[in-house]
Amino acid sequence: MRRGGEGMRGRAVLVAVGVAIGLGAGLLSAWLCNPATNAGLLGQSLYRAELSLYDYRLAWSPSPGRSDEIVIVEMDEESFSQPELNIWPWPRRFHAQVLRNLAAAGASVIGVDMILAGTSSNVQCPPGQDPFFWTPPLSPDDEALVSALKDAGNIVLAMEVVQEEVGGDEASGELIAANFPLPEFEEAALALSSVNLPKDLDGVARRYLTSVTHQDVVWPSTAIRLVSVHQDLDPEALEREVLAAARSDHPALPSDDFLINYRASVGRGFGRIPYYRALSGDFDHARVAGKIVLLGATARSLQDLHDTPVSLRGIPGSSQNFAPMPGVEIIASATDTVLRRAWILPVEVWLTTLLTVLASVPMGALVIWLRPLKGLLLGWLPLIVLAVVATFEAMWLRSLWLPLMP
């Protein structure tokens, strides 16, 4: 009896050690993987791994199908193949006609994903005048665009804030500037919005801004601006709603961003109208009436392509296994996320830590109690499988980002 009691006490001590090891491992992993701790190279590596796992969960989640509220007018390869469009840049009178045709078709609001800076006039600065203070006159194409913007009354133009590293070996800093459309265009348009596209440390576009600030002026993002116009909401009130509902204060979401809930693989989430058809007016007006319309580049030659979680699915029906997404489609996806209020919510840090500890403690105890090999096979592997299933279920059915690597 005495030997049996000593054996039980010894086994209990081992189990207690296993529990302690599991508890310590759980807390350590939760701390290392938390982006707010900035835990060095190992922490960044684990966080990168979790971001990749997030991409797989989102890329293969069930798709709600094509949006019936957002349409993209695309500057695509097919348009470049048209005889009148085989030059670049396209004349602004073409943009003016496209915008007129879309407005006449009954578009609710039109977002332009290109910065119409400067004039298209080729008039040279007169001799004797300082080029720095001289403003070139508007060209006839510019005037046509100003007229179209005024007549439509529902067009949102793009601006962006640019951050650049400056300096040399001894001193360095960050230069913050902004790119705006021509003042005459800005005055004629309904509003401006930011087309800044934030990316995570691995260069993937998973999230989107609600606004940017430049020289103490807040500029709503294109998603916020378009939805606020479409639903007749105050953009500041909509931004507050998004920040509160999308858990934008979470450590995984810097700068008050929200996660983009991509609805489909590249090219499948939104209806598309080629630019040349919008230019000629040869498109079904019912596809545009009452819709949010985005005008932007999808042609590879225009180099506005970005990695996204759904890039992993490639392009269905083609041999392309990885497909970057055009910037205009990312903006459309962010707009769709706000429009549907379809938030992907990161699980709170305290809950992630608790779940990690609850999983790691029995793992440590089982490995000690059943001996290492049997403990790994009968305890560790089933718990890992359960964790993987739980993270996919959370994403697919509940739109929750439950980290597999906490």
C-alpha positions as CSV (number, residue, x, y, z in Angstrom):
1,M,0.0,0.0,0.0
2,R,2.8,2.3,0.9
3,R,4.6,1.8,-2.4
4,G,1.3,2.3,-4.3
5,G,0.7,5.6,-2.4
6,E,4.2,6.8,-3.1
7,G,3.6,5.9,-6.8
8,M,0.4,7.8,-6.9
9,R,2.0,10.8,-5.2
10,G,4.9,10.6,-7.7
11,R,2.5,10.5,-10.6
12,A,0.6,13.4,-9.2
13,V,3.8,15.4,-8.9
14,L,4.6,14.6,-12.6
15,V,1.1,15.7,-13.7
16,A,1.5,18.9,-11.7
17,V,4.7,19.5,-13.5
18,G,3.0,18.8,-16.8
19,V,0.2,21.3,-15.9
20,A,2.8,23.9,-15.0
21,I,4.7,23.3,-18.2
22,G,1.5,23.6,-20.2
23,L,0.4,26.7,-18.4
24,G,3.8,28.3,-19.0
25,A,3.9,27.3,-22.6
26,G,0.4,28.6,-23.2
27,L,1.1,32.0,-21.6
28,L,4.4,32.3,-23.4
29,S,2.9,31.5,-26.8
30,A,0.0,33.9,-26.2
31,W,2.5,36.6,-25.3
32,L,4.8,35.9,-28.3
33,C,2.0,35.9,-30.9
34,N,0.3,39.0,-29.6
35,P,1.2,41.7,-32.1
36,A,1.0,44.3,-29.4
37,T,4.0,42.9,-27.5
38,N,6.5,43.4,-30.3
39,A,8.3,40.3,-29.2
40,G,11.2,40.4,-31.6
41,L,12.0,38.1,-34.5
42,L,10.4,35.0,-33.0
43,G,7.2,36.8,-32.2
44,Q,7.1,38.3,-35.7
45,S,7.7,34.9,-37.3
46,L,4.8,33.4,-35.3
47,Y,2.6,36.3,-36.2
48,R,3.5,36.0,-39.9
49,A,2.5,32.3,-39.7
50,E,-0.8,33.2,-38.1
51,L,-1.5,35.7,-40.9
52,S,-0.9,33.0,-43.5
53,L,-3.3,30.7,-41.7
54,Y,-5.8,33.5,-41.6
55,D,-5.5,33.8,-45.4
56,Y,-6.2,30.2,-45.9
57,R,-9.3,30.3,-43.7
58,L,-10.7,33.4,-45.5
59,A,-9.7,32.3,-49.0
60,W,-11.7,29.0,-48.7
61,S,-14.6,30.3,-46.7
62,P,-18.1,30.0,-48.4
63,S,-18.7,32.9,-50.8
64,P,-22.0,34.9,-50.7
65,G,-21.8,35.3,-54.5
66,R,-21.5,38.4,-56.6
67,S,-22.6,41.7,-55.2
68,D,-25.7,43.2,-56.6
69,E,-25.0,46.7,-55.2
70,I,-21.5,47.5,-56.4
71,V,-20.2,47.5,-60.0
72,I,-16.7,48.1,-61.3
73,V,-16.0,50.0,-64.5
74,E,-12.6,48.5,-65.4
75,M,-9.7,50.0,-67.4
76,D,-8.8,46.5,-68.7
77,E,-6.8,44.8,-71.4
78,E,-9.9,44.5,-73.6
79,S,-10.3,48.3,-73.5
80,F,-6.7,48.9,-74.4
81,S,-7.2,46.7,-77.5
82,Q,-9.7,49.2,-78.9
83,P,-8.4,51.4,-81.7
84,E,-9.3,54.7,-79.9
85,L,-7.8,53.5,-76.6
86,N,-4.4,52.2,-77.7
87,I,-2.7,55.2,-76.2
88,W,-1.9,56.2,-72.6
89,P,-2.8,58.2,-70.8
90,W,-6.4,58.3,-72.1
91,P,-7.7,61.8,-72.8
92,R,-9.7,63.3,-70.0
93,R,-12.6,64.0,-72.3
94,F,-13.0,60.2,-72.4
95,H,-13.2,60.1,-68.6
96,A,-15.7,62.9,-68.8
97,Q,-17.9,60.9,-71.2
98,V,-17.7,57.8,-69.1
99,L,-18.8,59.7,-66.0
100,R,-21.7,61.3,-68.0
101,N,-22.9,57.9,-69.2
102,L,-22.7,56.4,-65.8
103,A,-24.6,59.3,-64.2
104,A,-27.2,59.2,-67.0
105,A,-27.6,55.4,-66.3
106,G,-28.7,56.3,-62.7
107,A,-25.6,55.4,-60.7
108,S,-26.1,56.2,-57.0
109,V,-22.6,57.3,-56.5
110,I,-19.4,57.0,-58.6
111,G,-15.9,56.6,-57.1
112,V,-12.9,57.3,-59.2
113,D,-9.8,55.3,-58.2
114,M,-7.2,57.5,-59.9
115,I,-5.8,60.8,-58.8
116,L,-6.5,63.4,-61.5
117,A,-3.6,65.7,-60.6
118,G,-2.4,68.6,-62.7
119,T,-3.7,69.8,-66.0
120,S,-3.4,67.9,-69.3
121,S,-2.5,71.2,-71.0
122,N,0.8,71.3,-72.8
123,V,1.1,75.1,-72.8
124,Q,4.6,76.2,-71.9
125,C,5.4,78.8,-69.2
126,P,5.7,82.2,-70.9
127,P,9.2,83.7,-71.0
128,G,9.9,86.0,-68.0
129,Q,7.5,84.3,-65.6
130,D,8.5,82.1,-62.7
131,P,7.4,78.5,-63.5
132,F,7.0,77.9,-59.7
133,F,4.2,80.5,-59.5
134,W,2.7,80.0,-63.0
135,T,-0.4,77.9,-63.3
136,P,-1.0,76.4,-66.7
137,P,-4.5,76.9,-68.2
138,L,-7.0,74.1,-68.3
139,S,-7.1,72.2,-71.6
140,P,-10.4,71.6,-73.4
141,D,-10.2,68.0,-72.1
142,D,-9.9,69.3,-68.5
143,E,-12.8,71.7,-69.0
144,A,-14.9,68.8,-70.3
145,L,-14.1,66.8,-67.2
146,V,-15.0,69.8,-64.9
147,S,-18.3,70.1,-66.7
148,A,-19.1,66.4,-66.3
149,L,-18.2,66.4,-62.6
150,K,-20.5,69.4,-62.0
151,D,-23.4,68.0,-64.0
152,A,-23.3,64.5,-62.4
153,G,-23.1,65.8,-58.9
154,N,-22.4,62.4,-57.4
155,I,-18.8,61.7,-58.2
156,V,-16.1,61.1,-55.5
157,L,-12.5,61.8,-56.5
158,A,-9.4,60.2,-55.1
159,M,-6.6,61.6,-52.9
160,E,-3.9,59.9,-51.0
161,V,-1.4,60.6,-48.2
162,V,2.1,59.5,-49.0
163,Q,4.8,58.7,-46.4
164,E,8.4,58.5,-47.6
165,E,11.7,57.8,-45.7
166,V,14.2,60.6,-46.2
167,G,17.7,61.2,-45.0
168,G,21.1,59.5,-45.1
169,D,23.3,57.4,-42.9
170,E,23.6,60.0,-40.1
171,A,20.1,61.4,-40.0
172,S,16.8,60.1,-41.3
173,G,13.2,61.0,-41.0
174,E,9.8,60.5,-42.6
175,L,8.3,62.9,-45.1
176,I,4.5,63.0,-45.2
177,A,2.8,64.6,-48.3
178,A,-0.5,64.3,-50.1
179,N,-1.6,63.9,-53.7
180,F,-4.7,65.8,-54.6
181,P,-6.7,66.2,-57.8
182,L,-6.6,69.5,-59.7
183,P,-8.3,72.2,-57.6
184,E,-10.9,72.8,-60.4
185,F,-11.7,69.0,-60.3
186,E,-12.0,69.0,-56.5
187,E,-14.3,72.0,-56.5
188,A,-16.6,70.4,-59.2
189,A,-16.7,66.9,-57.6
190,L,-19.1,65.9,-54.8
191,A,-16.3,65.0,-52.4
192,L,-12.8,63.6,-52.0
193,S,-11.8,60.3,-50.4
194,S,-8.6,58.5,-49.5
195,V,-7.5,55.6,-51.6
196,N,-4.6,54.7,-49.3
197,L,-4.3,50.9,-49.0
198,P,-2.7,49.7,-45.8
199,K,-0.8,46.4,-45.8
200,D,0.5,44.0,-43.1
201,L,4.1,43.3,-42.5
202,D,4.1,40.6,-45.2
203,G,2.7,42.9,-47.8
204,V,-0.8,41.5,-47.9
205,A,-3.9,43.7,-48.0
206,R,-6.2,42.3,-45.3
207,R,-7.5,45.5,-43.8
208,Y,-8.7,49.0,-44.8
209,L,-8.7,52.5,-43.4
210,T,-11.7,54.4,-42.2
211,S,-9.9,57.7,-42.8
212,V,-6.5,59.5,-43.1
213,T,-5.4,62.8,-41.6
214,H,-3.2,65.3,-43.4
215,Q,-2.4,68.7,-41.9
216,D,-5.2,68.3,-39.3
217,V,-7.8,67.6,-42.0
218,V,-9.5,64.2,-41.8
219,W,-10.3,62.6,-45.2
220,P,-12.7,59.6,-45.1
221,S,-11.6,56.5,-47.0
222,T,-13.3,55.7,-50.2
223,A,-15.3,52.9,-48.6
224,I,-16.7,55.2,-45.9
225,R,-17.4,58.0,-48.3
226,L,-19.2,55.9,-50.9
227,V,-21.4,54.1,-48.4
228,S,-22.2,57.3,-46.6
229,V,-23.4,58.9,-49.9
230,H,-25.2,55.7,-51.0
231,Q,-27.1,55.4,-47.7
232,D,-27.4,59.1,-47.0
233,L,-25.4,58.9,-43.8
234,D,-23.0,61.4,-42.2
235,P,-19.4,60.0,-43.0
236,E,-18.2,60.8,-39.5
237,A,-21.1,59.0,-37.9
238,L,-20.5,56.0,-40.2
239,E,-16.8,56.0,-39.3
240,R,-17.6,55.9,-35.6
241,E,-20.0,53.0,-36.2
242,V,-17.4,51.1,-38.1
243,L,-14.7,51.7,-35.5
244,A,-17.0,50.5,-32.7
245,A,-18.5,47.5,-34.5
246,A,-15.4,46.1,-36.2
247,R,-13.2,46.1,-33.0
248,S,-10.7,48.5,-34.7
249,D,-8.9,49.0,-31.4
250,H,-7.6,45.4,-31.4
251,P,-3.8,45.1,-31.5
252,A,-4.0,43.2,-34.8
253,L,-5.6,46.2,-36.4
254,P,-3.2,49.2,-36.3
255,S,-4.3,52.7,-37.1
256,D,-8.1,52.2,-36.6
257,D,-8.5,49.8,-39.5
258,F,-11.1,47.1,-40.2
259,L,-10.7,43.7,-41.7
260,I,-11.9,43.4,-45.3
261,N,-14.4,40.5,-45.7
262,Y,-13.6,39.5,-49.3
263,R,-16.7,38.0,-50.7
264,A,-15.1,36.0,-53.6
265,S,-11.9,35.2,-55.4
266,V,-10.3,37.7,-57.8
267,G,-12.7,38.8,-60.5
268,R,-15.7,37.0,-59.1
269,G,-17.2,39.3,-56.4
270,F,-18.5,42.2,-58.5
271,G,-20.1,42.9,-61.8
272,R,-17.7,44.5,-64.3
273,I,-18.2,46.8,-67.3
274,P,-15.2,47.4,-69.6
275,Y,-14.2,51.0,-69.9
276,Y,-14.7,51.1,-73.6
277,R,-18.3,50.1,-73.2
278,A,-18.9,52.7,-70.6
279,L,-17.3,55.2,-73.0
280,S,-19.6,54.3,-75.9
281,G,-22.7,53.9,-73.7
282,D,-23.1,50.3,-74.9
283,F,-23.9,48.7,-71.6
284,D,-27.1,47.6,-69.8
285,H,-28.1,50.7,-67.8
286,A,-30.0,48.4,-65.3
287,R,-26.6,47.1,-64.1
288,V,-25.7,50.6,-62.9
289,A,-29.0,52.2,-61.8
290,G,-29.0,52.7,-58.1
291,K,-25.6,51.1,-57.6
292,I,-22.3,52.1,-56.2
293,V,-19.9,52.4,-59.2
294,L,-16.1,52.3,-59.0
295,L,-13.9,53.3,-61.9
296,G,-10.4,52.0,-61.8
297,A,-7.6,50.0,-63.4
298,T,-7.5,46.2,-63.7
299,A,-5.1,45.9,-66.6
300,R,-1.8,44.3,-65.6
301,S,0.1,47.0,-67.5
302,L,-1.1,49.7,-65.2
303,Q,0.5,47.9,-62.2
304,D,-2.1,48.4,-59.6
305,L,-2.1,44.8,-58.4
306,H,-1.8,43.6,-54.7
307,D,-1.6,40.4,-52.7
308,T,-4.8,39.6,-50.7
309,P,-6.0,36.6,-48.7
310,V,-8.2,35.4,-51.6
311,S,-5.2,35.6,-54.0
312,L,-4.5,32.1,-52.8
313,R,-7.5,30.8,-54.8
314,G,-6.1,32.0,-58.1
315,I,-8.5,32.7,-60.9
316,P,-11.2,30.0,-61.3
317,G,-11.1,28.4,-64.7
318,S,-7.5,29.3,-65.4
319,S,-4.1,27.8,-64.6
320,Q,-3.2,30.7,-62.4
321,N,-2.8,29.4,-58.9
322,F,-2.1,32.8,-57.3
323,A,-3.8,36.0,-58.5
324,P,-3.0,39.5,-57.2
325,M,-6.1,41.7,-56.9
326,P,-6.5,45.1,-58.6
327,G,-6.6,48.0,-56.2
328,V,-10.1,49.0,-57.4
329,E,-11.4,45.6,-56.5
330,I,-9.9,45.8,-53.0
331,I,-11.7,49.1,-52.5
332,A,-14.9,47.5,-53.8
333,S,-14.4,44.7,-51.3
334,A,-13.9,47.2,-48.4
335,T,-16.9,49.1,-49.5
336,D,-18.9,45.9,-49.7
337,T,-17.8,45.0,-46.1
338,V,-19.0,48.4,-44.8
339,L,-22.2,48.2,-46.9
340,R,-23.2,44.8,-45.5
341,R,-21.8,45.5,-42.1
342,A,-20.1,42.1,-42.6
343,W,-17.3,42.5,-40.1
344,I,-14.6,39.9,-39.5
345,L,-14.0,40.3,-35.7
346,P,-10.7,39.4,-34.1
347,V,-11.3,37.5,-30.9
348,E,-10.4,39.6,-27.8
349,V,-6.8,39.1,-26.6
350,W,-7.9,38.0,-23.1
351,L,-10.2,35.3,-24.6
352,T,-7.4,34.1,-26.9
353,T,-5.0,33.9,-24.0
354,L,-7.6,32.0,-21.9
355,L,-8.4,29.5,-24.7
356,T,-4.6,29.0,-25.3
357,V,-4.1,28.2,-21.6
358,L,-7.1,25.9,-21.5
359,A,-5.7,23.9,-24.5
360,S,-2.0,23.9,-23.4
361,V,-2.6,22.8,-19.8
362,P,-4.3,19.4,-20.6
363,M,-1.6,18.9,-23.3
364,G,1.2,19.2,-20.8
365,A,-0.6,17.0,-18.3
366,L,-1.4,14.2,-20.9
367,V,2.2,14.1,-22.2
368,I,3.5,13.5,-18.7
369,W,0.6,11.2,-17.5
370,L,0.6,8.9,-20.6
371,R,4.4,9.2,-21.3
372,P,5.6,11.4,-24.1
373,L,4.8,9.3,-27.2
374,K,1.4,8.1,-26.1
375,G,0.6,11.5,-24.8
376,L,1.4,13.1,-28.1
377,L,-0.7,10.6,-30.0
378,L,-3.7,10.4,-27.7
379,G,-3.7,13.9,-26.3
380,W,-1.7,16.5,-28.3
381,L,-2.8,15.5,-31.8
382,P,-6.6,15.4,-31.1
383,L,-6.4,18.8,-29.4
384,I,-4.5,20.2,-32.4
385,V,-7.2,18.9,-34.8
386,L,-9.9,20.3,-32.5
387,A,-8.2,23.7,-32.5
388,V,-7.9,23.7,-36.3
389,V,-11.5,22.8,-36.8
390,A,-12.5,25.5,-34.2
391,T,-10.6,28.2,-36.0
392,F,-12.1,27.4,-39.4
393,E,-15.6,27.1,-37.9
394,A,-15.2,30.5,-36.2
395,M,-14.2,32.1,-39.5
396,W,-16.7,30.4,-41.8
397,L,-19.8,30.4,-39.7
398,R,-19.3,33.3,-37.3
399,S,-16.8,35.7,-39.1
400,L,-14.5,35.5,-36.1
401,W,-10.7,35.6,-36.3
402,L,-9.7,33.0,-33.7
403,P,-5.9,32.6,-34.0
404,L,-4.6,29.1,-34.4
405,M,-1.2,30.4,-33.3
406,P,-2.3,32.7,-30.5
